[in-house]
Amino acid sequence: MEHVLQKIDDLEMKLSFQDITIEELNQEVIKLNTLVARQQHQMLLMVNKMQAMEPSNMASQADETPPPHY
């Protein structure tokens, strides 16, 4: 009987440890989700800023006149 009680105690300790580990991992997942959301927002801001920039002074390939030897 004592052997069974010892096994029950061991299982309860393992379960407790797993509960703590799961909670710690959950907190890390929450932090990472927040970080990813922030990075996505920053990336969107960068894309919008780049799209709003003035085009360069170089003509596009279609607007370029061919060299004289053509």
Secondary structure, DSSP 8 states (H G I E B T S, - for coil): -HHHHHHHHHHHHHHHHHHHHHHHHHHHHHHHHHHHHHHHHHHHHHHHHHHHS---SS--TTTS---TT-
